[in-house]
Amino acid sequence: MLSEPHGGKLISIQELDPSETSGRDIGIRIQVKEDMRSTIKLISHGVYSPLKGFNNREDLGSILREQRLSDGTIWSMPILLPVAESIYPSIMEGDEIILSDSMGPVASMMISDKFRIDLKDTSRHIFGTDSPDHPGAKRFLSNGNLFVGGDLINVFKYNLPFHERVLYPRETRSYFERLGWKDVVAFQTRNIPHLGHEYMHLKALELHDGLFINPVIGRKKSGDFRDEAIIAAYDAMLKHHYPEGRVLISPINYEMQYAGPREALHHAIMRKNFGASSFIVGRDHAGVGNFYGPFDAQRNCDSFEDLGIKILKFEEASYCRKCNAVSFTGDCNHAPSERLKYSGTEVRRMILSGSSAEKISVREEVLDSVRKISPIFQD
């Protein structure tokens, strides 16, 4: 059966036209960065259910200690709203404020509290490090140490990139029900699909009615595939290789944090809200560099028996030169040296170098579609 929304209820926050801010008696406007628009969309459309806004001090402390909200609901990644030091003293609990960026008003919000944090200590809890070599930690440490918590009141209408392709939880749940999918497996990616992914997807479909592929679009680290390349690649797979009527592909505007174990759990919660009954967590899920062990993410997800979504942990799929086929590690008795291991990093290297190994790594139709995108990679 489709999973229940996390916390029991799918959150939905009313959207208004931006013109409705004029004439309203709201004294304080807080300037936020443009990338906050994607976070607010995820909150307002229920992807972050049961959150209705930004975490307060009490929830933040509980998340850092227990990976749970203060009411006991599993939640591993704090959703925080930083504010400038110049405006912090003028904000009071109970204030209604407008969040705006350079493009205009984004949302209205009721302040529940304001607080300072120890940035480095908080970073170590979230990312396991405060090193500037970690892209998520580096970004977090640049926010300053002043934050406000509270629920959103309204969101003002705006579109994000590829909005015509994006489906939110109410829409995916309706889609799954319309097709009669009772057991849905979800897969998140920030890379184009390689043959290891395809093998894993088809194996997952043997156990489920449908596959929900939810590629991440939005700001990522330098060297990652651009959004256009990822979407073009999966469109090619849908057209040429995936079984008809069994796969739904919808991108998600989401800013990767590269927080490894905590972010993997966060990703599972998000797909639970979309209605998926299972979620694939692979090796080094949401990791970066050597900051996490290859199975840390899987172990963290496994430690929460009340998660409410099944975690699928496949063995690594790779190409065996002797078998001339893709399989999971251990499916044949040939030496490890005969296996070509797939990874997003390796696929990116192959495409950049034009390596002959790409022909046994990525489908030809995928390569053709990706090479029409210029540039292929994030700056």
N, C-alpha and C positions, 0 to 999 in steps of 0.2 A: 504493500500500500504506500501511497505518497506520504512523506513525512509530515508531521504536524509542524506548524510554525514554531520557531524557537521561542520558548517562554509562553507558548499557548495561543498567541494572537499575532496576526500579521498587521504590522503598523502601517497606517496610511495617513499622510498629513496633507491638508488641503493646499492646492496650488491656486495662486491669485495672479492677476495681471500686474506687472510692475507699476503701472499707473496708479494702482490702489494704495501705494505708499504715500502719495501726495495728500496733504491735508490731514494726515494722521498725527495725533499728538504724541509723537515719540521723540524724545530729546536726544538720544544717543545713537550714533551710527558707528559701528566698529568695522574698520577696514580689514578684510581678510584677503588671503592670496587666492588667485584664480583657481588653483587646484582644489580649493575647498568646495567648489561647485559639485564635483563628482561625489565627495563625501556626503554632502547634503542631499543629493539625489538618492544615494543608497539608503540614507536614513528615512527619507520621506516616502520612498516606495517599498519599504519593508524588508529590504535586503539585510539590514542590520537589526531586525526585530530581535529582542523586544525594546531596543533603544528608541527613544523618541527625540533624542538630541545628543548633547555632548556630556561626557562623564563628569561627575562632580568629584570632590576630594575623597569622599567616603568610598565611592565605587572605584576610583583609581587605586586607593590603597588595597582594596580587596582583590582587584585584578592583578596587581603586582605580586601580592602574597600567594593567592590561591587560584588564580585564573578563573575567578568567579566574580559576579557582581555582588554587592552587599546583601542581596536577597537570596543568594545561593545559586543563581542561574549561571551556567558556564559561560565565561567570556574571557578571552585571553589577550586581546589587543585593545589598549585604551583608545578611545575616540575623543580626542582633546581639541579644545579651541584656544589657541594662544592669543593674547592681546598685547598691544604695545604698552610700554611703561608709561607713556605720556597720558594714556586714557584710563589706565587701571585704577587710579585713586577715585575717579568720578563715577565708577560703576558700583552699584549697590544691589544687594539681594532684593529680588522682587521687581527690578527694573525690566521693562520691555524694551528691547533694542532691535535695531535693524542691522543685519550683516550685509555689507556691500563690498564689491571689488571694483576694479577699474571699468568694468562693463555695466555696472549698475547694481541695484538691490538684489540680494540673493534669497534672504529669508528673514523672518522676524522670530524672536526668541525671548523666553522669559528666564532671567538669571536666577539660578538657585543658590549659587555661591561663587566665590572667587578665591584663588589660592596660589601660593608659590610652591614650587617643587625643587628638589635637588636634581638638576638635569642629568648629571653623570650617573648618579645612583639609579634614577629611573631608567636611563638608557641601558644600564647593565641588567636590570630586571627584564626589560623588553627584548633586547637584542643579544644579551649575554656579553656585551662589550660596550665601551664608550670610545672605541677607536675610530678616528676619522677615516680609516681605511674601509670601514663598513658603510656603504652608501645610505642605508636606513638610519643608522646611528648618527652619521654626519648631518643628515637633513634634520633629524629630531633635535640635535644639539643647537642648531641654528635658529630655533624658534624663540629662544628666550625662556625664562622660567615663570612667567605669569600666565595664568589660565582662568577661564570662567566655565562653569558648568550650567546646564539647564536644558529644558525641552524646547524644541521648535514649535512655534505657533502656526505659522504659515510659511510656505515656500513660494517664491515668485517665479512664474513660468520662464523657462529658458531651455535651450537645446544644447546638448553635448555632442561631440564628434560621433558620427555614425548613429545618430539618434533613431534613424529610420530602421536600423537593424537591431536595436537593443530591446530586449524583452525583460520585464520586471516580474517579481514573483506571482502576482495575480494573473499575469498573462501566461507565464510558463505553466502554472498549475492548470489553467483552463485548456491550454494546448495538450498537456499530458492526458487530461481527462477526456478530451474530445477524441484522441487517438486510442483511448483505452489502455494507456500505459499505467500499470499499477506499480511496477518496480522500475525505477529510473536510476541509472548510474550517471554521476556527474564527473566531469573532467575539466580541470583548469589548466591553462597553458599561457605562457608568454613567448612561445617559440612557434615556428612553423612545424608541421607534423613530419616526423621521420618514420621509418618502417617499424621501429620499436614501438612508437605510439600506436600506429595502426594495428599492430599485432595485439597490443594490450586492449585496445578498444574492441576489437572483434571478440577477444576472449571474454571481456566484460559483457558483451551483448549476448553471449551464450547463457548468461545467468539473469538477464534483465530484459524487459520489454523494449526499452529505449535508452539511448545514450544522449546526454545533454552536454555538449561541448561549449564551454564558457570562456573564450579567449579574453585575456586582459588587454585592454587598450587604455591609453593614457600615458602619463609620465613614467618612464622606466630608466634604467641606468644606461650609460653610454655603451654602445656595442650590441644592445638588444635589437631584435627585429622591430622595424617600424610597424605601426598598426596596420597600414595598408597591405604590407607583405603578409602578415599573419592572416588577415581576413581573406585575401586572395588565395592563399595556400589552402585554407580549409574549404573555401568554395570549390576549389579544384578537386579536393578529396570527396566532397559531397556529390559533385557531378559525375566523377569517374570511378570511385572506389567503394564508398560506404553503401551498405544495403539500403535500398529505397524504402522510405517511410519508417526508418528505425533511428534516425539521427536528427537532432535539432542543434543548430549552431547559432548562438547569439552572443555577441561580444558584451563585455562589461567594462564600463568606465570606472577604473579602480587604480589607485596608486600603490604599486608594490612597495612593501617595506623591507623585504628580504630578511624577515625576522625568524626564519626557520621554523622550529617546533611550535612556537606560539602562533605564528601566522598560518601554519598548516591547520591548526585547530580552528582558527578564525575562518579560514576558507571553507572548512567543513560546515560550520554553522551557517555561513552564507548560502551554501547549496542546499542545506536543509530547508531554509526559508523559500528557496525556489521550488521545493517540492520533491527534490531527489531523495531516494531512499538509501542510496550508497554514494560514496565519494572516493575517488582514487587518490591515494597519497603515495607518491613514488619516492625513489631515493632522493635525498637532499631537497625535499619539497620546500620551496620558498627560500632556499639557501643562497649563499653567495660566497665565493672563495672557499676558504677552509675554516670558516667560523663555526660550522656545525658538522657533526658526524652524519654519515649517509643515512642512518635509520633513526636519528633523533626525533624527526617529525612524526614518524609512525608511532614511536614509543609514547610520545606526548599525547597523541590522539587516543591511543589505546588505554591511557590511564584514567579516562573518564567514561565509566560504565553507563552514565545517564545522559550521554550525548544525544541519543535519539536519531542518529544516522550511522549506518554501517560504514566502516573504513575498509576499503579494499586495498590490500598490500600485495601487489604482484612481485614476483621475482623480476630481476632486470632482464629485459628482452634485448637480444643482440644477434648479430649475423654470424653464423658458423660457416666458415669457408669450406670445410669438409662436407657439410650437409647441403651447402648452397641454399640455405634457408634461414629465416628468422625464427628464433625460439627463445624460451626462457632459459636462464642459466640452470644447468642440471638436467635439461631435457635430452641431452645427448652426452656420450662419453668421450667426446673429443677434448683435446687439451685446451686450456684457457687461451693459449697463444693463438689458437685458430679462430678466436672470436673477435669480431669488430664491435666494440662497445659504442652505443649511441649516446649522445648527450647534446643539449642545445649548444654548448660551447663548441663541440666537435663539428656539428653541422654548420655552424657559422664559419668555422675555420675552413671547412671544405668548400663552401660557396665562395669565400674570399680568394682561396688559392686555386679553385678550379680542379681540385683533386679528383682523380678517377674513381675514388671510393664513394663519391656522391651518388653514383648509379646504383649502389647497393645500400644506400642510406636513405634516400628520399625519392619519392615517385617522380617520374619524368614530368607529369602534368603539373606537379607542385613546383618543380624547378622552373618550368616554363612560365608559370604565372608569377612567381616571385621575381624573376629576372626582368619582368616588365615594369617593376616598381623601381624608381630611382629617387633618392638612394634607398637601399634595402635596410640599412641599419640606422639606429639612433645615433646622433652626434655625441 
